[in-house]
Amino acid sequence: MNKIINPPKSEWSILLQRPTQTIEAIETTVNSIFDDVKRNGDDGIKRYTSIFDGVDLGKLYVSQEEILAASTQISNELKAAIDLAKNNISTFHTAQKTAKNIITTVEGVECWQEKRAIQKVGLYIPGGTAPLFSSVLMLAIPAQIAGCKEIILATPPNQKGEINPAILYAAQLCGVTKILKVGGIQAIAGLTFGTETISQVYKIFGPGNQYVTAAKQLATKFGVAIDMPAGPSELLIVADETSNASFVASDLLSQAEHGTDSQVILVTTSLEKLNEVELEIEQQIEQLSRKKIAKQAIDHSKLIYVKSKEIALDLINEYGPEHFIICTNDNEFYVDNVQNAGSVFIGDYTPESAGDYASGTNHTLPTNGYSKAYSGVNLDSFLKAISFQKISKKGIQNIGNAIELMAEAEGLDAHKNAVTLRLNSLK
């Protein structure tokens, strides 16, 4: 890893850059595939699946027989683990429901909000080098709790045209209505425009590589909402002399193994701990089955030493990490003052892996600094808030004159007249 000692604030913006291409660098490819899928529908989808995934698909959807078979292809132990995670995720997201609260703003004027589910949603699940069935739980469970009527899952197939059985098991467990054997840009394009067999959705969720992220952002130009710009995974850990170097290193590596474009950062106020963590990484990485991927991610990751926790906090808020782990003797300082983070993990026994799988919080989070403005996926991500108001005769008399004056001042006579007619009818 790259070691940086007391970097001046003037260099932070460069120091904290992500190892990703800009959208401009890949948008030509994304635009081309979008245009093709829009014009050619299923044929375009199948052509790009053949090019990128090396498989010629007959049908785009997983059959019921494949779903049933998947349940027999994973161990009872894994099923139990998935069930435990499902229960915890369901508990956490169900608690996010809010009741209707009717507010009387003035006598005779009642206002309230009611939540309605987004009717058709698309869930993107990366398949690539790691079949992320955990992401199925994170997206399908709140979609089901919200009451979304159509939940379409898209995930890339292997070269036999098959989907990992754990993904299929989790999908059927969590109420997914259709499963597409399609990944990458072409999947996002299909969900954006709809094809002969793929329904157009209203909102697309899920993480992915840089191409998928760029495709999701392009989808917004065609009237489809997205959860957030969620690209390659990232983790920042703040640690001091009291932290456990082996724990810290293991967490850094747990994110590094996601992909070669992942980024992990240690910020520490202890030079001794920085060196200990570096040594632990060198030792632990050799034991990983995905060490080749992890090593490439480590190459553009950083170990940063700063003099004080105040400087550390400023740097962390400037970076805005997707995942933020706190391992210090003053955890509350960071908990109370962090402004920009997707999800926070507190203390030596709270690994980031817990949030990825089974603690209950959602692991679909803003990356690339978007935590400065975006929240991670939650129940409200699958809901719309519709405002309602009901005004009585007394109510229109209480606010009518104010409306008339404001409308007149804006030069909107019809707005004023809509109130004046009602007020005159009550004289």
Residue pairs with C-beta under 8 A, 6 or more apart in sequence:
1 266
1 278
1 281
1 298
1 299
1 301
1 302
1 303
2 300
2 301
2 302
2 303
3 274
3 278
3 302
3 303
3 304
3 305
4 15
4 302
4 303
4 304
4 305
5 271
5 305
6 305
6 306
6 307
7 15
7 304
7 306
9 314
12 315
12 318
13 318
15 302
15 304
16 265
16 315
16 318
16 319
18 232
18 234
18 263
18 367
18 368
18 369
19 232
19 261
19 263
19 300
20 210
20 231
20 232
20 261
20 368
21 210
23 214
23 217
26 210
26 211
26 214
27 214
27 218
29 185
29 211
30 185
30 211
30 214
30 215
30 218
31 218
33 44
33 48
33 185
33 186
33 189
33 215
34 185
34 189
34 192
34 193
34 215
34 218
36 44
36 47
36 48
36 189
37 44
37 45
37 48
37 186
37 189
37 190
37 193
37 195
38 44
38 189
38 193
40 47
41 193
41 195
41 196
42 60
42 195
42 196
42 197
42 198
44 186
44 189
44 195
45 60
45 182
45 186
45 187
45 189
45 190
45 195
45 198
46 56
46 57
46 60
48 184
48 185
48 186
49 55
49 56
49 57
49 156
49 157
49 181
49 182
49 183
49 184
49 186
50 56
50 57
52 156
52 183
52 184
52 186
53 156
53 157
53 158
53 159
53 183
53 184
54 159
55 157
55 158
55 159
55 160
55 161
56 161
57 157
57 161
57 181
57 182
58 161
59 181
60 180
60 181
60 182
60 197
60 198
61 178
61 179
61 180
61 181
61 197
62 163
62 168
62 179
62 180
62 181
66 162
66 163
66 168
67 168
67 171
67 172
67 179
69 165
70 163
70 165
70 166
70 168
70 169
70 172
71 79
71 165
71 169
71 172
73 165
74 165
74 166
74 169
78 166
79 169
81 358
82 133
82 137
82 166
82 169
82 170
82 173
83 173
84 358
85 134
85 137
85 357
85 358
86 137
86 141
86 170
86 173
86 174
88 358
88 359
88 360
89 137
89 138
89 141
89 142
89 358
89 360
89 362
90 141
90 145
91 360
92 360
92 361
92 362
93 141
93 142
93 145
93 360
93 362
93 378
93 379
94 145
94 379
96 378
96 379
96 380
97 145
97 379
98 115
100 112
100 113
100 114
101 112
101 113
102 110
102 111
102 112
103 110
103 111
103 112
104 110
105 111
106 395
106 398
106 399
107 394
107 395
107 398
108 391
108 392
108 393
108 394
108 395
108 396
108 397
108 398
109 389
109 390
109 391
109 392
109 395
109 398
109 399
110 389
110 390
110 391
110 395
111 387
111 388
111 389
112 387
112 388
112 389
113 385
113 386
113 387
113 388
114 385
114 386
114 388
115 146
115 380
115 383
115 384
115 385
115 386
116 383
116 384
116 386
117 146
117 147
117 148
117 149
117 382
117 383
117 384
118 146
118 148
118 202
118 203
118 225
118 382
118 383
118 384
119 148
119 149
119 150
119 202
120 148
120 149
120 150
120 152
120 199
120 200
120 201
120 202
120 203
121 143
121 148
121 150
121 151
121 152
121 201
121 202
121 203
121 204
121 205
121 382
122 152
122 153
122 154
122 188
122 191
122 201
122 203
122 204
122 205
122 206
123 135
123 136
123 139
123 140
123 143
123 151
123 152
123 153
123 154
123 176
123 204
123 205
123 206
124 154
124 155
124 183
124 187
124 188
124 191
124 204
124 205
124 206
124 207
124 208
124 212
124 216
125 132
125 133
125 135
125 136
125 139
125 153
125 154
125 155
125 167
125 206
126 132
126 135
126 155
126 156
126 183
126 206
126 207
126 208
126 209
126 212
127 155
127 156
127 157
127 158
127 163
127 164
127 167
127 183
128 156
128 183
128 209
128 259
129 259
129 290
129 293
130 258
130 290
131 155
131 164
131 166
131 167
132 167
132 207
133 164
133 166
133 167
133 169
133 170
134 170
134 356
134 357
134 363
135 206
135 207
135 363
135 364
136 153
136 167
136 170
136 171
136 174
136 176
137 170
137 174
138 362
138 363
138 364
138 377
139 205
139 206
139 364
139 377
140 151
140 153
140 170
140 171
140 174
140 175
140 176
141 174
142 362
142 377
142 378
142 379
142 381
142 382
143 151
143 174
143 175
143 205
143 382
144 151
144 174
144 175
145 379
145 382
146 379
146 382
146 383
148 382
149 177
150 177
150 178
150 199
150 201
151 175
151 176
151 177
151 178
152 176
152 177
152 178
152 179
152 180
152 191
152 198
152 199
152 201
153 167
153 171
153 176
153 178
153 179
153 180
154 179
154 180
154 182
154 183
154 187
154 188
154 190
154 191
155 163
155 164
155 167
155 179
155 180
155 181
155 182
155 183
155 187
156 181
156 182
156 183
156 184
156 187
157 163
157 181
157 182
157 183
158 164
161 181
163 179
163 181
168 179
171 179
178 199
180 187
180 190
180 198
182 190
182 198
184 211
184 212
184 215
185 211
185 212
185 214
185 215
187 212
188 204
188 212
188 215
188 216
188 218
188 219
189 215
189 219
190 198
191 198
191 200
191 201
191 204
191 219
191 224
192 200
192 201
192 204
192 218
192 219
192 222
192 224
193 200
193 222
194 200
200 224
201 224
202 224
202 225
203 224
203 225
203 226
203 227
203 382
204 216
204 219
204 224
204 225
204 226
204 227
205 226
205 227
205 364
205 377
205 381
206 212
206 227
206 230
206 364
207 230
207 231
207 233
207 364
207 367
208 215
208 216
208 230
208 231
209 231
209 232
209 259
209 261
210 231
210 232
210 261
212 231
213 229
213 230
213 231
216 226
216 229
216 230
217 226
217 229
219 226
220 226
227 364
227 377
227 381
228 364
228 365
228 366
228 370
228 374
228 375
228 376
228 377
229 366
229 367
229 368
229 370
229 374
230 364
230 365
230 366
230 367
231 367
231 368
232 258
232 259
232 261
232 262
232 263
232 367
232 368
233 255
233 258
233 259
233 262
233 322
233 323
233 367
234 255
234 262
234 263
234 264
234 265
234 321
234 322
234 323
234 367
234 368
235 251
235 252
235 254
235 255
235 263
235 264
235 265
235 321
235 322
235 323
235 324
235 325
235 352
236 264
236 265
236 266
236 267
236 316
236 319
236 321
236 323
236 324
236 325
237 248
237 251
237 252
237 264
237 265
237 266
237 267
237 324
237 325
237 326
237 327
238 267
238 268
238 309
238 312
238 316
238 324
238 325
238 326
238 327
238 328
238 334
239 248
239 266
239 267
239 268
239 270
239 273
239 277
239 327
239 328
240 268
240 269
240 270
240 273
240 309
240 327
240 328
240 329
240 330
241 269
241 270
241 272
241 273
241 329
242 327
242 328
242 329
243 268
243 273
243 327
243 328
243 348
244 327
244 348
245 273
245 276
245 277
245 279
245 280
246 280
246 284
247 327
247 348
247 351
248 266
248 273
248 277
248 280
248 325
248 327
249 277
249 280
249 281
249 284
250 280
250 284
250 351
251 325
251 351
251 352
251 353
252 264
252 266
252 277
252 281
252 298
252 301
253 264
253 281
253 284
253 285
253 288
253 294
253 298
254 351
254 352
254 353
255 262
255 263
255 264
255 297
255 323
255 352
256 262
256 264
256 285
256 293
256 294
256 297
256 298
256 301
257 288
257 290
257 291
257 293
257 294
257 297
258 293
258 297
259 293
259 297
260 293
260 296
260 297
261 297
262 297
263 297
263 300
263 301
264 297
264 298
264 301
265 301
265 302
265 303
265 304
265 319
265 321
266 274
266 277
266 302
266 303
266 304
267 304
267 306
267 312
267 315
267 316
268 274
268 277
268 303
268 304
268 305
268 306
268 312
269 305
269 306
269 307
269 308
269 309
269 312
270 305
271 305
274 303
274 305
277 303
278 303
281 298
285 291
285 294
285 295
285 298
288 294
304 315
306 312
306 315
309 328
309 330
309 333
309 334
313 333
313 334
313 337
313 338
316 324
316 334
316 338
316 340
316 341
317 338
317 339
317 340
318 340
319 340
319 369
320 340
320 341
320 366
320 369
320 370
320 371
320 372
321 340
321 341
321 342
321 371
322 341
322 342
322 343
322 365
322 366
322 367
322 371
323 341
323 342
323 343
323 345
323 352
323 355
323 365
324 338
324 341
324 342
324 343
324 344
324 345
325 344
325 345
325 350
325 351
325 352
326 334
326 335
326 344
326 345
326 346
326 347
327 347
327 348
328 334
331 346
331 347
335 344
335 346
338 344
339 372
340 369
340 371
340 372
341 371
342 365
342 366
342 367
342 371
342 376
343 355
343 361
343 362
343 363
343 365
343 376
345 351
345 352
345 354
345 355
355 361
355 363
356 363
357 363
361 376
362 376
362 377
362 378
363 376
364 376
364 377
365 371
365 376
365 377
366 373
366 374
366 375
366 376
375 381
391 399
393 426
396 419
396 422
396 423
396 426
397 423
397 426
400 419
400 420
400 422
400 423
401 423
403 415
403 416
403 419
404 416
404 419
404 420
404 423
407 413
407 415
407 416
407 419
408 416
